């Protein structure tokens, strides 16, 4: 079946591409018993079979297209093939492969422990790892639990790319169709896991790297060239794709540039790991041990390495100080200079060493550290992990609580110690007063001191708050042996700490906004408020979602015990009332109508929460109460649109929320939060249209294109949609 994650609209090219390698005599090209000669390798053919997929009402695309074939030993060739205009299947081949095979069957057997032959590094893998010959004859299914250290590193020193290369017994590294992106749509290329790993670490094109990651995340697939062994150096072959993605996330060197992948690619790797984990999730959230949560463990390990110290979450650095020393001289003996080595100040630990580096530096620059982008994607990926029953693991809830409790520690004021900052300022003033022939840049493009300008780090908190919309948890319950009815145990709801933390952040940001508005009325500037309007919209969105989730999973008529029943007229505890009032529409109406007026983003999020609460009140299909929630919410939005004080942008947003409510997308889309949390329109639009895990993970993830919300996986959105459908019958 065609993967649902590749479904798009009917206006682009969608095509399956199958890659198959075989010998010239028609036998499988992977059955070589030893290193073949160059003459024998020339008899290996590559067959590429393409089949366009035309959805109902779609268009058939045809014409020339480029096919890029990368072989072992650095051979790269491109061919011009033709896509049939009638939508029929076509075969492009045979294409002769001239290079030697990446690995051989003998090397595979040695790595799996089937034979005692030494493993050579033909695939770029190292020598035989200690214990690498302890596999079961015939390739037993060996657990990798004892093969890796507590830091999830192979005890033999192998990287995942070295291990996965041993599964490739063909000369082919990878195949790309339309590498220049001339056709709009999606090309689903089925090739070996080893080919995708090579493409991820060798291809210099970012789009090619993302394509490889997304394909690895959707494993397992029925692919050609599956080896007869089941493990390589005690690592199950089924785990190799996620190990490759983990190495990319943690910063293993990409061979096309001798540097780790850039943060944009590694952020996508974090989302791909979450997608892989959801595809291979255990049956229950309570499963522990083994490799059941391998993808989640890799995400946690990355965060632990970068942002944990003694159990506390560390702040994220947004910038780094770069020192540059120009080296004078040259063959002609002139005054020309050549670039010396750049050095990061945070890499120096000794106090005197840092002082000397600043003193003798010719140029001092501020460089943005984009690792915070990977951190943000990692938090979103962890929050999106689910078990097969749709529940979020307890470790994820605890992790999110720790991240929110860590506060806004990312707002570090300076990168330097006080005496280092004073030394840097003196050096800067001296260099600015002197005339240099080479027009050296001290700090900033115009010799302006930007070292003390603060970063708006609240986006990291906003990302963590918005990630709470993707958790799903129920309280623990048991069955009464006398009546057989379920009852909730006397423990707090798993999301209660998240609910309280989210509300605390909301109240803090609303108070901060009130103080900022008061100061703006005093000086009448009103400049710079937009960059502070990210926490409140995300906190409101998450608070509404968590309140609905808690309300739907703790229905008083189902989860109750005789001893817990509240007598008529008994007052509830104040602390319970304070937490539960965020599940009422009036709470968010007060935020929208408060004076002085809130920022448009916060007001839009409050309006979205009002609609969700009103519709969710009508979720009970057996209720005899007339479902007026949708009608009341539409009236609320229309009244606010017609108010003269409403800005044009807010009016458009409120009108869009009316359409979302009428189409069942008001809760699952998180329209306001998606556009408020990101600083770029492209990133916001991608989050809004494709959901938290990206465009190739469709289904119950809040995607605008694939909205298959159901009670087991997205309970809050299902409750809102059910109430909206009942409201339509009244309309």
N, C-alpha and C positions, 0 to 999 in steps of 0.2 A: 504494500500500500504506500501511496505517496505520503511522506511525513507531513503532518498537519502544520508543523512549524514553518513550512515553506509556502503556505497559502498566502497569496496577496490579492490585490484587486485584479480585474480582468484587463489591465492595460499594459502589461509587461510580458517579457519572455520568460517562461518557466520551462526548464529543460533538465531531464535526468541525463547524466553522463556516466557511463560505466567504463572502467579501465581494466583491461585484462592483458596479462603478459603470458606468452607461451612460446615454446620452441618452434623452429621452422617446420618440424615434422608433425606438429599438432599436439605434442605432449606438453604437460605443464612445465613452465619454465622454472619452477621452484624445486624440481626434483633432482638437482645436481648433487652428487655425492662428494665431490671435491672441487678444488679451485679449477674452473674451466680455462682452457686456453683462449687466446684472443680470437682465434678462428672460429672456435665453437660458439663464443658469445655472439658473434655476428649473425648467428642463426636464430637469435631471439627476436620475436616480433611483439609489437605493442598494438593492441586493437582497442579502439575507442568507439563505443556505441552510444549514440545520442537519441533521445526520444523527447520531442517537445510535448508538454502537457498543456492542453488548451481547455480552460474551464468553460462552463456554460456561459455563453455570451461573450467569450473572449476572442481575441484576434490571433491569427496564425502569423508568426514572424519567420522570415526567411532571408537569406543572403550570406555573404562571406563573413567568416569569423576566424580569429587567430587562435591557434592551438599551440601552446608553449610546452615543450617536453624537456625536462631537466634530467640528465643522466648522471650516473656516478662518474667520478674523476673530472667533474667540472664541465661537462658537455651540455650546452644549451642550444636547442634548435626551435625554430618557429615555423609553422605550416599554416597555409590559408586553406580552410575547408569551407564547405557550404552547408548551411542549415536548410533543409527542405522547406519550401514555402507552403506545402500542403499539410504540414504537421505530421508527416510520416516518420518512421524510424530510419536512421541512416547509420552506416558503419564507416568510420574513418580509419582506414588502415589497409594492409598492415604497415606499420612504421618500424624500420629496423633499429634495434638498439645495439650500439657498438661497444659500449663500455663493459668493464668487468662487473660481476655481481657484487652487491654490497656485502653479502655474507654467503655462507655455504651451509649445506645440511650438516656437514661434519662439525662446523663451528657451533651450530645450533645445539647439536647433541652434547658437545663438550660443555657448553654453557648451562645446559639443563641437567647435567650429571648422568646422562645415559651412558656415555663412554668415558674412558680415562684419558682421552686425547687432550693435550694442552690447548687452551683457547688462545688463538692469536688475535691481534687487534685489527683484522681486515676491515671491520666495520667502524673502526674508530673507537671501539670499546677498549678497555685496558686489558691487563693480564687477568688470569683467573682469580676471582675473589676468594678469600679464605672461606672454606665451607661451600664453595660453589659446586663441588662435585658430590654433594650429599643428596641429590635428588633421587626420586624413586625411578627405577628402571621403567621405561615406557612413558616417562613424563607424568608423575603423580601430581595431584593438586596440592601443592605445598603452600601453607599460609605464610604470608610475609610479615607476620607479627614479630618474629624474632630476627628478621633479616635487617630491620632498620633500627636505628638508635631512638632514644626518646625525642630527639629533634627531627625525626622523620628523615634522616639521612642514611643512605645505604652503608652498611658496615664495611663493605669492600671498596668504598670510594667511587662507585659507579654513579653516573648521572643517568636519568631516565632515557635521554637520547641515545646514550651508548647501549643501553639494554634493548631498546626497541629496534635499534638497527640490526640486531641479531635475528630478528624475525623476518627480515627482508632478504630473500635469496634471488632477487632480480636486479638488473642494472638500473632500474627506474628509481629516481628519487621522488619526483612528483610531476603532475600534469595540471596545467591551468588552461581553461577555455575562456576566451575573451578577457585576457589580463588587463586590457586598457579600459574596460568598462564601457564599451560603446553601446551595448544592449542594456536596456533598462529592465530589470527583473531579477530572477534568481536562477543560478545554475547549481544543481545538486550533483557534485562529483563524488562517485563511490570509488575510493581507492584504499589501499592498505593503511593501517594506523601508522606504520613506519613512514609512509610517504607523507602523511599529514604532519608528522613530527619533524621531518626534514624541511618541509615547507615553512613551518612555524619558526624554526631556528636558522634557516638559510635564506629564505626569500626576504629581500630588502623592502618589498612593497607592503605597506601596513595593511592594505585591504586583503592581500593574500594571507597574511598572518592571522587576521581575524577570521577569514573563511576557514582556515585550518583549525583554529580553536573551536569554532562552532561545530564543525564536523566531528571533532574528537569528543565534544560534549554530548553528542547524540548517539554515542556507541552504547550497546553493540549493534552492528549492522552485518548482514550477510555479505561478506566481501571475499574476493578472490585472494588466494595466496595464504590462507590460514595455515600456520605451521602445525606439524604433528605434535610438537611439544606443548606443554602447558605452563612452563615456567622458565625463566631465564635468570640464572644466579639466584634461585630461590624466590624470585618475584613472579607471581602469577601474571600471565600475559594479559588477562582481563584488567589488571590494575595499571598497566603501562600507560594508557591514555591519560588517566588522571595524574599519574606521576609526572608526565611531561608538562601538563598544565600547571602543576604545582611548582616545578622548576622554573617555569616562565614567570610565575607570580613572585617567587622569592628572589628573582634577580639572577638566574643563571645566565652565563654569557651567551649572547646570540652570535652565531658564527659569521654572519654577514657583516658585522661591524666590530667584533671583539669587545662589545659592551652589552650590558643587560638591555632588554627591550625597554623602549621608552614608557613612561608612566601611562600613556593612553592605551597602549597595548596590554600592559599588565593589569590595568583596571578591567579590561574586557576579559582577561584570563580569570579574574576573580568571579565575574558573573558566569563564565562558562563552567567553572568548577561547581558552583551552586546548581547549575542546570544538570551537570553530570550526576551530582549527588542525588537530586530529586528523581532522576531516571533510575538510579540504583538504590533507592531508599529502602530501609528495612520496613517490615510490616507495621511496627509500632514505634512510638516515640521513646519507649522505655527500653529498647534494645541497646545493650552496651557490649563493649569488647569486640575483638577481632577487627575486621575492616568494614564494619557495617556503616560507619560514619567517616570513611576515609577522606572524602571531599571536605567535610566540615572540619576534620582534624587539620587538614592542610591550611584552610583559611584561618583557623585559630592559631596555628603555629606561626603563620606570617605575622599576624597581629601581635603575638607574644614576642616575637623577635624584635619588632620595630617599636612597639608602643607600650610594653609592659616592663616594669622594674619593681621587684619586691611586691608583686601583687597589685600595684597601682598603675593606672593608665597614664602614660606620659603625654605631654603636649606634642602637637605636630609642628614641625618647623616649616615655615612658608618661604624662607630665603636662606641663602648661604653666602658667606663672605669669601670671595676668591682673591688670592694674592698672585700677582704676576711679576716676575723678574725678567727684564730684558737683558739679553746677553750681547755685549758689544763686540765688534770685531768683524772678521771676514777675510777672504783670501786676498782681497785688494788692500787690506789695511785701512779702509776708509771708515767713516763714522757710522756706516750702516749697521742696523741692528737686526737680529733674528729673534724669533719668538722663543722665549725660555719656557720652562714648565709652569703650568698653572697649579696652584696648591690651594686646597680648601682649608680654611682656618680651623673648622671644627674637627679636622682630622688630626690636629696637633693637640696633645694632651698636657705636655709639660708647660709650666707657666713661663719659664725663660725662653723656651722654644717659640711660643706664640708671640712673645714680645719682640724677639729678634726678627721673626718673619714679617711682622707689621713694619718694623723700623726699616728693613732693607728692601721692602717691596717697592717696585717702580709704579705699579698700577694696582689699585684696589677697587674691586667691582662687586656689586650686589647681584646675585643670581637667584632666580626663583627656584625653589625646591618643590617640584610638582608631585612629590611622594604623597602629599595629602589627597590627591585625586585617587590614588590607589587605596588609601585608607578609607575614603568615603565609599568607594565601590565595594570594598571588603565588608564593611558594616552592612550595606544593603544586601550583599550576597548571603551573609550569615543569617540575616533576618528572613530570607526567602526560603531557607532550607525547611523541608517538610518530610515527614514519614509517609508511608503509603496510605495510612489512615487519615492523612491531611493535617495531622497535629504537629506543632512545633516542638522540637526536643527541649527538655528542661535546661540544658546547657546554653542554648541560644537565649532563652529568657534571662538567665543569670548574666550572660555576657552583655546584653543590651542594657540591663540595669546598671552594670558597672560603667559602661560608656557614658550613660546619662548622668550618673552620680559624679563622674570625674569633672564635670563642669566645663567651662570655657577656658581651660588651661592653655589652649592653643594661642591665645592672645598674648604671646610673649612680646615684651617691649623692645628688647635689644639683644643682639647676638654676642655682645662683648661684655667683659668685666668692666667695672668703672674705670680702672686705670688704663685698660686697653682702649676704651672709648675716648679717653682724654688724649692718649698718644695718637690715635687715629685722627682726631680733630686737629691737633697741632700739625701733623704731617700733611693733612689736606690743605690747611691754610698756607703752609709754606709752599706747596706745589702750585697753588693757585696764584701766588704772588710772583712766581718765577716764570720766565718765558722758556718754553721747550720747543725745539725744532720739529719734533715728531707728533705734535698735537695729541699728547697722551690724554686719555680719558681717566679721570680719577674715580668718580662715583656718578653714575647716571649718564645719560647721553649728552647732557648739557652742562656737565661739571656741577650739577646740583646735588646737594647732600640729601639723599632719599633714604639713608640708613635708618632714620628714626620714624619714618612714616609707618603707621600701624596697618596691618592687614585686617580686613574684615573676616575674622575667623568664625563668625557665627554660622556660616554655611555648613560647617562640619556638624554642629549641634542640630541644625535643621535637617540635614540628611539622616542623622540618627533618629530624630523624631519621626520623620516621614517613613522610615523603615519599619516603625511599629505597626503600620497599616498592613504588613504582610505576615504578622504572627497569627497563630490560631491555636488556642488552648482551651481546655475545659477543666473544671475543678474535679478533684477526685471524688468518687462516689461509690457506694456499696448498695447491696440489696437487703431489705429488711426480711429476716427469715420468717417472720410471722405473716406478713402481708405480701411479700414478694415485690414490693414497690421500691424503686431506687430512691436513695436519699444521699444528700451531700454530706461528706465528712466534715468534721469541725475544724477545717483548715481554710485559710483565706484563698481566694481565687488566685491562680498562678500569675495573672496579669495585674493584680492589684498594685504591686510595687511600681510597675511601669505606668499605671494609670496615675498614681500619686506623683511620680517624678515628672510626667508629662504636664500635669496640671501646675506643678511648681514652676516649670519653665515658662508656661503660658502666663501665669500671673506676674512673674518677674519681667517678662518682655513687655507686657501691657503697661506695667508701672514705669518701665524705662521709656516707653513711647510717650506716656503722659508727661513725664519730666522733660523730655526732648521737645514736645509740642509747647510746653510752657516757656521754655527758653527761646524758642523760635518766635513766639508772640512778643517777646521782649525786644529782640533785635531785628525782627521782620526779615530774616534771611530765608529760612525754609530750604536750605541747600543741604544735600547729602542724606536726606531721609530714606531714600530708596534702598540704599545698601544695608539698612538696618531692618528691613521689613521681611525677613526670611523665617525667623523663629516662630512668631505668632501664627502665621498661616499654617505652617507644618504642625505646630503643636495643637491647633484647633482641629485640623484634619485627623491627626492621630488620636486625640482625646475623644472625638466623636466615634471613631471606629472602635476604640477599646471599650468605651461605655456601652455601645450596642452589642459588642461581642460578650461582654460580661453579663449584660441583661439577658441575652438570648441563651446563654449556657447555664444560667442559674434561675430558671423559671420557678417561682415560688410554689406553683401547684404540682411540680414534679419532684424537685429536689428539696425535700423538707422532711423533718422528723417530728414526731409528736412533741418531743421536749423543746424543739426550736420554734414551735408555732407561737406567734405573737397574739396575745389576747386582744380583743377589740378595745379600743381606747388607749392602748399602751403606747407611749411615746417612744420613738426610735432614738437611738443614741446619736448625739450631734455629729460624731465623727463619720458615722455611716451616711448621714444626710449630706454632709459636705462632699463626700465622694460621689454620691449618687445624683446630685443635682446636675452634674455635667451630662446626664442622660436625658435632660429635659430641653425642650426647644426654647423655653424662656431664657435659659442661661446664655444661649448664643444670640438670641434677640437683643438682650441687654448689651452684649459686646458690639453688635452692629449699630445700635442706636445710642451708644454712650457719647457723652459730650465732654471735652471736644472730640470731634470725629476721629476715628482711628484711620490708619492707613488703608488704602483701597484693597490691598492684598488681604489684610486681616478681616476686613468687612466682607469680602467675597468668600473667604473661608468660613466665616460665621454663617453667611447665607446658605452655603452648601451644607453645613451641619444642620441648619434648621430644616431643610428639605429632607435630609436623611432621617432625622428624628421623627418628623411628621409622617413620613411614609412607613417607617418601621413600626409605628404604633398600630398599623392595620395589617400586620403580618399574619395574625391568627386567622386561618381560613374558616374555622368553625365559629368565630365570634359573630354574635347577632348585632353587634354595634355597626352602625353605618360607616363605611370607610371614607372619611372626609379628609384624610391626611394629605393626599396629593392636591386636592382642591385648595386647602388652606395654605399649603406651601406655595402654590402658584400665585395665589392672591398676595401673599407676603412679598414675593419677588416683584410682582407687577407694581405694587404700591411703592416699593423702594426705587424702581426704575423711573416712576413718574415724579419722584421728589425732585424739586429744582436743585437741591444741593448735591445730588449725585453726579459724579464726574462722568464724562462720556465713556471712558474706558471701563469704569465699573458697570455702567449700564449695559455695555456689550457683554461683559462677563456674566451679569445676572441673566441676560437673555439666553446666553449659551447654557447656563445652569438649568433654565426652564426646559430647553431642548434635551438636556441630559436626563432630567427627571422623567420626561415623557418617553424616552427611549431606553430606560433601564440602565443608564451608565453613571448615574449621579454619584454613587458610592464607590464603584470599582475603578472609575477613571482617576479620581483624586486630581481633578483638573487644576484646582488652585494651588495645591501643594507642589505639583510637578513643575509648574512654571515659576513658583516663588522661590524654590530651593536652589535652582541653578542660575548662574550668572550669564549664561549664553543661551541664545534662543534655540540653537541647534540641539544642545544637550537637553534642554527642557522639552522640546518637541519630540525627541527620541524617547525620553522617559514617558511622556504622555501617550504616544502612539504605540510604543512597543512594550511597555511594562518595565518592571525593575530589572529583569534578567536579559533584556535585549530582544531584538527582532526575531531570532530563531528559536525562541522558547514561548510557544503559544499556549493558550489555555487559561487556567485559573490564576493569573498573575496580574490582573488589572490592566490588560491590554485593551486599547480602543478598537483594535481590529478583530481580536478573538475574545469575545466576552462569553465564556462558558462558566459563569459562576454557579456554584451549587452549594447546598447546605453543608456538605462534608468538608469542603476546602475553603470556602469564603462565606462564612456564616452571616456576617454583618451585611455584606452586599446582597446576599440572597434574601435576607429579611426585608431590606429596603425595596428590592425589586418585587417581592411578593406583595407588599403593601401598595406599591405603585400600580401593579396590575389590577388589584381590587379597586383602586381609585379610578382606573379607566372605565370600569363598568358603570360607575356613577356618572362620569362625564358623558 
